[in-house]
């Protein structure tokens, strides 16, 4: 099963980068950002929470059109959804609990990024339910480096434990 989970037809690609300077302030779109291990993205408010599992948020580019189709009267943009990285070309939901590489930055995908009531308050009724299952992922940064628009997203196969390795580690404990 682990082998199947590591097979992708293509790599992902960073399409957009956004930073949330502070709670309630508009997103700031950038072409490049520095990622700091254990903290997050420089200039993003989440980087103040050392050790958090939500240091970076990612959303599937292809899902933006899906969510827009559910909400024709709402302007669905990466900035409105307040996610840091928009990724195209790879099924992000298949990456939960994987180690990924974006540029020279290693991240661990820590879980799903569920929509919150704040988005519904800001964008209008129905946003919460339109985003369910399409809200993206959360990640923590394992190694520092730079992320640029157009960088590729790959799975770090060297760091993804197989079921056999996990089983062996459990037996040794």
C-alpha positions in Angstrom: 0.0 0.0 0.0 2.8 2.5 0.8 4.3 1.9 -2.6 1.0 2.9 -4.2 0.8 6.0 -2.1 4.1 7.2 -3.5 3.2 6.9 -7.2 2.3 10.1 -8.9 2.1 10.8 -12.6 3.6 14.3 -12.2 5.0 16.7 -9.6 3.1 19.6 -8.2 3.9 23.2 -8.9 3.7 26.4 -6.7 1.3 28.8 -8.4 0.8 31.4 -5.8 2.4 32.4 -2.4 0.6 34.6 0.2 1.5 35.8 3.6 -0.9 36.8 6.4 0.9 39.7 8.2 -1.5 39.8 11.1 -5.0 38.6 12.1 -7.6 40.4 10.1 -5.2 42.1 7.6 -5.3 41.3 3.9 -3.0 38.7 2.5 0.2 39.9 0.8 1.0 38.1 -2.4 4.8 37.5 -3.0 6.9 35.7 -5.6 9.3 34.2 -3.1 9.4 33.5 0.7 11.9 32.2 3.2 10.7 29.2 5.2 12.2 28.8 8.7 12.4 25.3 10.2 10.1 24.9 13.2 8.5 28.4 12.7 6.9 28.9 9.3 7.1 31.5 6.5 8.9 34.8 7.2 6.3 37.5 7.3 3.4 35.2 8.1 1.6 35.5 11.4 1.7 31.7 11.9 5.5 31.9 12.2 5.0 33.3 15.8 3.8 29.9 17.0 7.0 27.8 17.3 6.5 24.1 16.8 2.9 24.4 15.5 1.6 21.8 13.1 0.0 24.7 11.1 3.1 26.6 10.1 2.1 26.6 6.4 -1.2 26.1 4.7 -1.6 24.7 1.1 -4.5 24.5 -1.2 -5.1 22.7 -4.4 -5.3 25.1 -7.4 -7.8 22.9 -9.2 -10.1 23.1 -6.2 -10.5 26.9 -6.6 -12.7 26.4 -9.7 -14.7 23.7 -7.9 -15.4 25.9 -4.9 -16.2 28.8 -7.3 -18.8 26.6 -9.0 -20.5 26.1 -5.7 -20.5 29.8 -4.9 -21.0 31.8 -8.2 -21.7 35.0 -6.3 -18.5 34.9 -4.2 -15.1 35.9 -5.5 -12.9 32.8 -4.7 -9.3 33.8 -4.8 -6.3 32.4 -2.9 -6.1 35.6 -0.9 -9.8 35.3 0.1 -9.2 31.7 1.3 -6.2 32.8 3.3 -3.9 29.8 2.4 -0.2 30.3 2.0 0.6 28.2 -1.0 -1.5 27.3 -4.0 -0.3 24.1 -5.7 -1.3 22.6 -9.0 -0.8 19.3 -10.7 -0.8 16.9 -7.8 -3.6 15.6 -5.5 -2.7 17.3 -2.2 -5.1 15.2 -0.2 -2.9 12.2 -1.1 0.0 13.8 0.7 -1.3 13.7 4.3 1.5 12.5 6.6 4.1 12.6 3.8 7.3 14.5 3.7 7.5 16.8 0.7 10.1 19.0 -0.9 9.2 22.4 -2.4 12.3 24.0 -3.8 14.9 23.3 -1.2 12.4 23.3 1.7 11.3 20.0 3.4 7.9 20.0 5.0 5.8 17.4 6.8 2.1 17.5 5.8 0.4 17.3 9.2 -3.3 17.2 8.2 -6.3 18.7 6.5 -6.9 22.4 6.7 -10.6 22.6 7.6 -12.6 25.8 6.8 -13.5 28.0 9.7 -16.5 30.1 10.5 -14.4 33.3 9.9 -14.3 32.6 6.2 -18.1 32.3 6.2 -18.4 35.6 8.0 -16.1 37.3 5.6 -17.2 35.8 2.3 -20.8 34.9 2.9 -23.2 32.1 3.6 -22.3 28.7 2.2 -18.6 29.2 2.1 -18.0 26.8 5.0 -19.8 23.9 3.3 -18.4 24.7 -0.2 -14.8 24.4 1.3 -15.4 21.1 3.2 -13.1 18.5 1.6 -11.5 21.3 -0.5 -9.8 23.4 2.3 -6.3 22.2 1.7 -3.6 21.0 4.0 -1.4 22.1 7.0 2.3 21.5 7.2 5.3 22.1 9.4 8.7 23.1 8.1 11.5 20.6 8.7 14.3 22.4 6.9 14.8 26.1 6.1 15.1 27.5 2.6 13.4 29.5 -0.1 10.1 28.8 -1.9 9.4 30.5 -5.2 6.4 30.6 -7.5 6.9 27.9 -10.1 9.0 25.6 -7.7 8.1 22.0 -8.0 6.5 19.9 -5.2 7.9 16.4 -4.8 7.5 13.7 -2.2 10.7 13.0 -0.3 10.9 9.3 -0.8 14.0 9.0 1.4 12.1 10.2 4.4 8.7 8.5 3.9 8.7 5.4 6.1 7.2 2.2 4.7 4.8 0.1 6.6 7.6 -2.4 7.1 9.9 0.2 8.6 7.1 1.5 10.9 6.3 -2.1 12.0 10.0 -2.7 12.7 10.2 0.5 14.7 7.1 -0.5 16.8 8.6 -3.9 17.5 11.8 -2.4 18.7 10.0 -0.1 21.1 
